């Protein structure tokens, strides 16, 4: 008997709501702590377009149930670690 390959799609996230403004401010704060200064004068806002996402919150229940997934690192810590990695390995 041939068995069909079954493919699944999973959302993997920390299951925290995040806006672009929050993401921007966190990255700016982490960059500042690492000697990179950014002026808010450079920030520009545009009108929302169809399809723009104001807040992102991935539904991870399927990954929890099927894969036993549990976030170990949360948003701020993950962004901080990503910044450190990028700074160390990409010579920023």
Protein Blocks (a to p, Z undefined) as FASTA:
>chain_A
ZZddddddddddehiacdfklmmmmmmmmmmmnopacdfklpccddddehiafbdcddfk
lmmmmnopacfbdfklmmmmmmmmmmmmnoZZ
